[in-house]
Amino acid sequence: MELILVSANAELRLMCREVLRELAENCSLIVVEPNGVPPAGDVYIWDFQPRHEIPDHIIGQPTWKHLFLVHRKDLSLFRQLDWSPEPAVLLQPITPVTLSAFLGQALAACAGAPSSPVATIRANCDELLQCLIQTNLRLQEYDQERTNFLARAVHDFRAPLTAINGYCGLLIAEPLGSLNEDQKEVLKRMQHSAKRLSRMASAMFQLSIRGQAKAAHPNLESGDLQECIDQAMHEMALSIEEKRIDVSVDLTSPPVPLLFDKSQMEQVLLNLLDNACKFTSKSGAIEIRGYPFFWDRRSLQARMHGATERRIRGAWVPNSYRLDIRDSGPGIPAEHLDSIFEQYTRYSGTQDRTGGGLGLAICKMLLSGHQGRVWAESGESGARFSLVIPFCSTEASEKIENAQYAVV
């Protein structure tokens, strides 16, 4: 089978290749420039551009045979064309999951036998597919409207926060009059909380970009995790004191300086600590432990893609730093350990760990920008959230080669 992609978008080409690789081994991709003449093929994907003409002969062909990718701003122009029947349309930017769903159905339709009974069944399937695609198109329109609204709301939300931050800084500098130490401390807390709200607003907007979690590029600098933990505990001090929670911190010094974005790491630790405090009962305990760790990234890839082990020799020296935050709360159902890190995802029950569905998703997004990972484990004694930050390999290799650390 041959899939014809009419597009000049390099990202779209790569996405199509990856989706086809997962769907079928005997399917080839032919890329054609928008102003070129596409050859004969089984399935076509058209990256619609108003300035490029669409061949007249494709009108009236089965809906599964042609897929049009249209930007929302060009949707009204696209609908003005004389289509019969209604074509299959997906809004740009498209996600791999959506593209895979359409191509899977299209490839199945293309492989169908030409006999009359099968053709009748196929026609019914085409009609059902068209209904689903049109419904999906409306959902995509609503989703983009939501994203646009969120962008405007975040913009309006950050303006007063910036003003509050500026006024706090003005009062702390004392040009309007002297302050005592307690007053300065309160203003500093207010200023830091305003900055935190601003970071959260930005993270919420990033979570909505293209429907995927994609963080801004972190400003990696040498930092001290202890300072980030202290700041997170400082902001959670009231909750910790009200519930009389015993918090213990035990950090083993890393063999090399850790590189991370301090503000983003503070946000991650604050979200994880807030989650732990929320579900720890009164007079409970939270344990924070950090230590050098060997992180075998390929073990996860092997489970997902069936990859074979290609390591020449066993190298079990630490290549990352791991931080565990364990609480004495009720734990997490095993079937929800992965889904709680997805945005806007909640599970039913009185022990829902997801909150509003953003805090843990933000943690996952920010650590992904650091090339790290966050995950959760649960047991009878509570839940444990763990994160890893990779070492800088060129700087760490010599210093950790002779170090003796346990692989936990």
SEVEX-131302 format. One record per residue (C-alpha): z negated, y, x; residue number from 0. Coordinates in nm, 4 decimals. Layout:
         up      north       east   num
          Z          Y          X   NUM
...
This chain:
         up      north       east   num
     0.0000     0.0000     0.0000     0
     0.0756     0.3511     0.1165     1
    -0.1301     0.6600     0.0381     2
     0.0568     0.9893     0.0761     3
    -0.1641     1.2915     0.1520     4
     0.0063     1.6298     0.1132     5
    -0.2305     1.8656     0.2928     6
    -0.2807     2.0720     0.6067     7
    -0.6594     2.0337     0.5902     8
    -0.7825     1.8375     0.8943     9
    -1.1221     1.7612     0.7351    10
    -0.9555     1.6207     0.4248    11
    -0.7316     1.4003     0.6371    12
    -1.0320     1.2600     0.8207    13
    -1.2173     1.2000     0.4948    14
    -0.9210     1.0094     0.3486    15
    -0.8975     0.7883     0.6557    16
    -1.2677     0.7053     0.6415    17
    -1.2597     0.6318     0.2668    18
    -0.9513     0.4104     0.2996    19
    -1.1098     0.2224     0.5879    20
    -1.3975     0.1259     0.3583    21
    -1.1821     0.0481     0.0536    22
    -0.8938    -0.1574     0.1928    23
    -0.7667    -0.2857     0.5254    24
    -0.4015    -0.3164     0.4184    25
    -0.3638     0.0454     0.3067    26
    -0.1989     0.3041     0.5317    27
    -0.2252     0.6826     0.5183    28
     0.0806     0.9062     0.5597    29
     0.0102     1.2774     0.6037    30
     0.2717     1.5316     0.4965    31
     0.2596     1.9079     0.5438    32
     0.2497     2.1061     0.2154    33
     0.6017     2.2428     0.2696    34
     0.7427     1.9015     0.3592    35
     0.9133     1.6388     0.1457    36
     0.6747     1.3473     0.0759    37
     0.8250     0.9991     0.1146    38
     0.7970     0.7266    -0.1460    39
     0.4464     0.5881    -0.1740    40
     0.2049     0.4096    -0.4033    41
    -0.0631     0.6797    -0.4489    42
    -0.0430     1.0540    -0.3804    43
    -0.3126     1.3123    -0.3083    44
    -0.2001     1.6738    -0.3422    45
    -0.4015     1.9554    -0.1848    46
    -0.2921     2.2174    -0.4374    47
    -0.1963     2.5616    -0.3068    48
    -0.0431     2.8176    -0.5464    49
     0.2183     2.9226    -0.2894    50
     0.3548     2.5674    -0.2551    51
     0.5745     2.4145    -0.5235    52
     0.5027     2.0759    -0.6793    53
     0.8054     1.8460    -0.7255    54
     0.9168     1.8286    -1.0884    55
     0.9777     1.4545    -1.0821    56
     0.6057     1.3680    -1.0582    57
     0.5324     1.5167    -1.4038    58
     0.4925     1.2374    -1.6543    59
     0.3982     0.9710    -1.4003    60
     0.0759     0.7650    -1.4475    61
    -0.2449     0.9618    -1.3942    62
    -0.3794     0.7163    -1.1399    63
    -0.0750     0.7657    -0.9168    64
    -0.1332     1.1353    -0.8400    65
    -0.4590     1.3137    -0.7630    66
    -0.4691     1.6929    -0.7335    67
    -0.7407     1.8684    -0.5368    68
    -0.7773     2.2219    -0.6695    69
    -1.0069     2.5093    -0.5790    70
    -1.1881     2.6581    -0.8742    71
    -1.0235     2.9983    -0.8224    72
    -0.6808     2.8313    -0.8566    73
    -0.7678     2.6123    -1.1554    74
    -0.6286     2.8510    -1.4178    75
    -0.2966     2.8755    -1.2304    76
    -0.2796     2.4988    -1.2011    77
    -0.3359     2.4532    -1.5738    78
    -0.0479     2.6890    -1.6529    79
     0.1979     2.4298    -1.5204    80
     0.3687     2.2182    -1.7849    81
     0.1750     1.8945    -1.7428    82
     0.2316     1.5915    -1.9630    83
     0.0137     1.3928    -1.9542    84
    -0.2848     1.5806    -1.8127    85
    -0.3053     1.5117    -1.4370    86
    -0.6050     1.3818    -1.2485    87
    -0.7864     1.6832    -1.0990    88
    -1.0880     1.7117    -0.8702    89
    -1.2369     2.0424    -0.7618    90
    -1.2449     2.1403    -0.3973    91
    -1.4461     2.0901    -0.1846    92
    -1.4389     1.7185    -0.2648    93
    -1.7045     1.4685    -0.1556    94
    -1.6342     1.1237    -0.0063    95
    -1.8111     0.9528    -0.2989    96
    -1.5859     1.1190    -0.5585    97
    -1.2705     1.0520    -0.3578    98
    -1.3701     0.6888    -0.3075    99
    -1.4216     0.6389    -0.6824   100
    -1.0739     0.7663    -0.7681   101
    -0.8932     0.5861    -0.4857   102
    -1.0682     0.2600    -0.5684   103
    -0.9382     0.2760    -0.9247   104
    -0.5928     0.3895    -0.8114   105
    -0.5591     0.1081    -0.5586   106
    -0.6685    -0.1447    -0.8213   107
    -0.4094    -0.0076    -1.0629   108
    -0.1402    -0.0171    -0.7947   109
    -0.2175    -0.3824    -0.7190   110
    -0.1885    -0.4897    -1.0839   111
     0.0863    -0.7336    -1.1886   112
     0.3806    -0.5852    -1.3836   113
     0.3563    -0.8333    -1.6749   114
     0.3328    -0.6911    -2.0263   115
    -0.0294    -0.7915    -2.1143   116
    -0.1558    -0.6610    -1.7841   117
     0.0455    -0.3434    -1.8284   118
    -0.1181    -0.2869    -2.1671   119
    -0.4649    -0.3366    -2.0224   120
    -0.3729    -0.1092    -1.7343   121
    -0.2602     0.1627    -1.9742   122
    -0.5955     0.1434    -2.1537   123
    -0.7745     0.1659    -1.8211   124
    -0.5621     0.4673    -1.7283   125
    -0.6597     0.6409    -2.0494   126
    -1.0267     0.5701    -1.9877   127
    -0.9939     0.6864    -1.6283   128
    -0.8331     1.0101    -1.7425   129
    -1.1234     1.0773    -1.9798   130
    -1.3708     1.0166    -1.7004   131
    -1.1811     1.2425    -1.4610   132
    -1.1649     1.5253    -1.7139   133
    -1.5376     1.4859    -1.7803   134
    -1.6051     1.4863    -1.4083   135
    -1.3965     1.8020    -1.3739   136
    -1.6147     1.9829    -1.6258   137
    -1.9271     1.8619    -1.4474   138
    -1.7901     1.9931    -1.1188   139
    -1.7235     2.3303    -1.2820   140
    -2.0811     2.3469    -1.4084   141
    -2.2129     2.2422    -1.0669   142
    -2.0184     2.5164    -0.8911   143
    -2.1430     2.7683    -1.1468   144
    -2.4964     2.6548    -1.0666   145
    -2.4323     2.6951    -0.6946   146
    -2.2929     3.0450    -0.7458   147
    -2.5925     3.1389    -0.9580   148
    -2.8291     3.0033    -0.6932   149
    -2.6523     3.2057    -0.4244   150
    -2.6980     3.5243    -0.6246   151
    -3.0598     3.4393    -0.7064   152
    -3.1428     3.3666    -0.3427   153
    -2.9875     3.6957    -0.2382   154
    -3.1940     3.8873    -0.4940   155
    -3.5023     3.6816    -0.4084   156
    -3.4885     3.7530    -0.0347   157
    -3.4638     4.1319    -0.0732   158
    -3.8211     4.1846    -0.2053   159
    -3.9529     3.9271     0.0421   160
    -3.8022     4.1264     0.3272   161
    -3.9665     4.4388     0.1883   162
    -4.3054     4.2661     0.1610   163
    -4.2733     4.1408     0.5170   164
    -4.1885     4.4908     0.6390   165
    -4.4774     4.6540     0.4544   166
    -4.7208     4.3966     0.5916   167
    -4.5982     4.4661     0.9440   168
    -4.6343     4.8390     0.8822   169
    -4.9959     4.8008     0.7702   170
    -5.0808     4.5682     1.0607   171
    -4.9440     4.8248     1.3096   172
    -5.1935     5.0759     1.1569   173
    -4.9800     5.3923     1.1440   174
    -5.1211     5.4519     0.7922   175
    -5.4839     5.4060     0.8943   176
    -5.7138     5.1697     1.0809   177
    -5.8026     4.8232     0.9508   178
    -6.0857     4.5870     1.0296   179
    -6.0184     4.2387     1.1656   180
    -6.0619     4.0641     0.8288   181
    -5.8082     4.2948     0.6663   182
    -5.5619     4.2354     0.9484   183
    -5.6059     3.8592     0.9144   184
    -5.5314     3.8729     0.5419   185
    -5.2193     4.0818     0.6017   186
    -5.1004     3.8429     0.8719   187
    -5.1352     3.5528     0.6311   188
    -4.9436     3.7452     0.3666   189
    -4.6698     3.8243     0.6170   190
    -4.6397     3.4648     0.7297   191
    -4.6290     3.3421     0.3684   192
    -4.3513     3.5896     0.2918   193
    -4.1544     3.4573     0.5881   194
    -4.2161     3.1028     0.4675   195
    -4.0830     3.1869     0.1216   196
    -3.7768     3.3415     0.2821   197
    -3.7146     3.0247     0.4845   198
    -3.7597     2.8104     0.1741   199
    -3.5109     3.0238    -0.0193   200
    -3.2564     2.9858     0.2595   201
    -3.3155     2.6102     0.2722   202
    -3.2666     2.5808    -0.1044   203
    -2.9336     2.7554    -0.0701   204
    -2.8296     2.5297     0.2189   205
    -2.9152     2.2234     0.0097   206
    -2.6696     2.3387    -0.2549   207
    -2.3736     2.3968    -0.0233   208
    -2.0975     2.1512    -0.1172   209
    -2.3583     1.9392    -0.2916   210
    -2.4755     1.8114     0.0461   211
    -2.7690     1.8851     0.2738   212
    -2.6370     2.0865     0.5626   213
    -2.8792     2.2938     0.7658   214
    -2.8014     2.6000     0.9717   215
    -2.7648     2.5221     1.3410   216
    -3.1185     2.5165     1.4872   217
    -3.2175     2.7465     1.7698   218
    -3.3397     2.4806     2.0145   219
    -3.6067     2.6027     2.2531   220
    -3.8866     2.4407     2.4457   221
    -4.1909     2.4334     2.2184   222
    -4.5335     2.2851     2.1544   223
    -4.5732     2.0677     1.8445   224
    -4.9477     2.1323     1.8507   225
    -4.8828     2.4998     1.7754   226
    -4.6589     2.4066     1.4809   227
    -4.9231     2.1677     1.3473   228
    -5.1930     2.4323     1.3867   229
    -4.9840     2.6818     1.1926   230
    -4.9140     2.4306     0.9146   231
    -5.2848     2.3466     0.8899   232
    -5.3660     2.7175     0.8878   233
    -5.1436     2.7700     0.5832   234
    -5.2874     2.4611     0.4123   235
    -5.6467     2.5540     0.4968   236
    -5.7424     2.6438     0.1393   237
    -5.6146     2.3144    -0.0045   238
    -5.7815     2.1160     0.2739   239
    -6.1145     2.2945     0.2225   240
    -6.1069     2.2675    -0.1574   241
    -6.0535     1.8898    -0.1482   242
    -6.2787     1.8435     0.1580   243
    -6.0079     1.6442     0.3348   244
    -6.0810     1.5207     0.6861   245
    -5.7750     1.5946     0.9044   246
    -5.7557     1.4392     1.2522   247
    -5.4879     1.5183     1.5098   248
    -5.4126     1.2999     1.8132   249
    -5.1071     1.3997     2.0165   250
    -4.9990     1.2312     2.3390   251
    -4.8208     1.4740     2.5682   252
    -4.4465     1.4064     2.5939   253
    -4.3074     1.3313     2.9421   254
    -4.0617     1.6223     2.9086   255
    -4.0675     1.9468     2.7079   256
    -3.9508     1.9025     2.3495   257
    -3.6605     2.1127     2.2271   258
    -3.6720     2.2252     1.8639   259
    -3.6443     2.5263     1.6363   260
    -4.0020     2.6435     1.5928   261
    -3.9607     2.7994     1.2475   262
    -3.7736     2.4956     1.1134   263
    -4.0261     2.2534     1.2612   264
    -4.3107     2.4530     1.1052   265
    -4.1338     2.4188     0.7705   266
    -4.0975     2.0418     0.8147   267
    -4.4624     1.9909     0.9099   268
    -4.5811     2.2228     0.6349   269
    -4.3843     2.0295     0.3718   270
    -4.5123     1.6937     0.4981   271
    -4.8718     1.8169     0.5235   272
    -4.8503     1.9737     0.1779   273
    -4.7249     1.6398     0.0417   274
    -5.0108     1.4549     0.2100   275
    -5.2734     1.6986     0.0789   276
    -5.1348     1.6880    -0.2731   277
    -5.1777     1.3108    -0.3020   278
    -5.4945     1.2659    -0.1025   279
    -5.8007     1.2420    -0.3223   280
    -6.1133     1.4519    -0.2683   281
    -6.3052     1.3639     0.0486   282
    -6.0001     1.1688     0.1641   283
    -5.8440     1.1660     0.5103   284
    -5.5170     1.2641     0.6758   285
    -5.4300     1.1358     1.0222   286
    -5.1666     1.3049     1.2389   287
    -5.0579     1.1132     1.5460   288
    -4.7832     1.1942     1.7968   289
    -4.6564     0.9859     2.0874   290
    -4.3433     0.9087     2.2944   291
    -4.1320     0.6504     2.1183   292
    -3.8241     0.4319     2.1699   293
    -3.5851     0.5043     1.8847   294
    -3.3081     0.2457     1.8512   295
    -3.0519     0.4358     1.6454   296
    -2.7955     0.1558     1.6674   297
    -3.0190    -0.0845     1.4774   298
    -2.9667     0.1236     1.1630   299
    -2.5925     0.1500     1.2224   300
    -2.5676    -0.2254     1.2741   301
    -2.7287    -0.2919     0.9381   302
    -2.4983    -0.0453     0.7652   303
    -2.1675    -0.1302     0.9311   304
    -2.2134    -0.4798     1.0695   305
    -2.1829    -0.3556     1.4276   306
    -2.2434    -0.5906     1.7157   307
    -2.4865    -0.5225     1.9968   308
    -2.3088    -0.3653     2.2925   309
    -2.6080    -0.2649     2.5034   310
    -2.5645    -0.3920     2.8593   311
    -2.9335    -0.4071     2.9348   312
    -3.2526    -0.3675     2.7437   313
    -3.3799    -0.0099     2.7773   314
    -3.7064     0.0219     2.5936   315
    -3.8400     0.3365     2.7608   316
    -3.9152     0.6229     2.5220   317
    -3.6153     0.8346     2.4276   318
    -3.7806     1.0445     2.1554   319
    -4.1094     1.1813     2.0291   320
    -4.2555     1.0425     1.7087   321
    -4.5017     1.2072     1.4733   322
    -4.6842     1.0097     1.2012   323
    -4.8661     1.1753     0.9116   324
    -5.0755     0.9175     0.7282   325
    -5.2786     0.9949     0.4165   326
    -5.5302     0.7992     0.2112   327
    -5.3415     0.8552    -0.1142   328
    -5.2035     0.5996    -0.3594   329
    -4.8897     0.5116    -0.1621   330
    -4.5257     0.4995    -0.2720   331
    -4.3450     0.2223    -0.4635   332
    -4.1190     0.0330    -0.2226   333
    -3.8068     0.0917    -0.4308   334
    -3.8484     0.4701    -0.3948   335
    -3.9147     0.4966    -0.0197   336
    -3.5571     0.6093     0.0521   337
    -3.4716     0.8015    -0.2633   338
    -3.7644     1.0464    -0.2366   339
    -3.5758     1.2293     0.0395   340
    -3.2793     1.3043    -0.1871   341
    -3.2645     1.6489    -0.3438   342
    -3.3707     1.6901    -0.7080   343
    -3.4758     1.3241    -0.7192   344
    -3.7975     1.2158    -0.8887   345
    -3.9391     0.8829    -0.9937   346
    -4.1420     0.8326    -1.3072   347
    -4.5124     0.7692    -1.3072   348
    -4.8323     0.9563    -1.2364   349
    -4.8059     0.9179    -0.8577   350
    -4.4704     1.0906    -0.8103   351
    -4.4438     1.1916    -0.4446   352
    -4.1278     1.3984    -0.4791   353
    -4.2809     1.7111    -0.6303   354
    -3.9946     1.9375    -0.7370   355
    -3.7477     1.7267    -0.5446   356
    -3.6837     1.9783    -0.2652   357
    -3.9641     1.9626    -0.0078   358
    -3.8792     1.6218     0.1384   359
    -3.5040     1.6860     0.1069   360
    -3.5517     2.0014     0.3153   361
    -3.7364     1.7954     0.5787   362
    -3.4473     1.5506     0.5964   363
    -3.1928     1.8313     0.6226   364
    -3.3758     2.0210     0.8986   365
    -3.4433     1.7107     1.1088   366
    -3.0822     1.6057     1.0732   367
    -2.9912     1.9354     1.2381   368
    -3.2174     1.8357     1.5293   369
    -3.0405     1.4957     1.5529   370
    -3.3692     1.3421     1.4412   371
    -3.4843     1.1414     1.1424   372
    -3.7637     1.1276     0.8856   373
    -3.8682     0.8285     0.6762   374
    -4.1624     0.6969     0.4753   375
    -4.3653     0.3772     0.4728   376
    -4.6350     0.2685     0.2342   377
    -4.9235     0.0270     0.2315   378
    -5.2485    -0.0443     0.0587   379
    -5.4263     0.2286     0.2550   380
    -5.1794     0.5066     0.1659   381
    -4.8454     0.6474     0.2722   382
    -4.7165     0.7323     0.6177   383
    -4.4392     0.9817     0.6793   384
    -4.2814     0.9623     1.0235   385
    -4.0340     1.1791     1.2079   386
    -3.8643     1.1467     1.5448   387
    -3.7123     1.4138     1.7704   388
    -3.4861     1.2880     2.0506   389
    -3.5480     1.3852     2.4100   390
    -3.2847     1.5757     2.6020   391
    -3.1374     1.2742     2.7863   392
    -3.0212     1.4543     3.1004   393
    -3.3610     1.6074     3.1553   394
    -3.5734     1.3141     3.0465   395
    -3.4073     1.0152     3.2122   396
    -3.5696     1.0407     3.5549   397
    -3.9124     1.1434     3.4279   398
    -3.9549     0.8660     3.1716   399
    -3.7939     0.5791     3.3632   400
    -4.1180     0.4961     3.5447   401
    -4.3537     0.5915     3.2632   402
    -4.5415     0.3151     3.0799   403
    -4.5529     0.3614     2.7051   404
    -4.6035     0.1153     2.4253   405
    -4.3208     0.0710     2.1807   406
    -4.4808     0.1002     1.8375   407
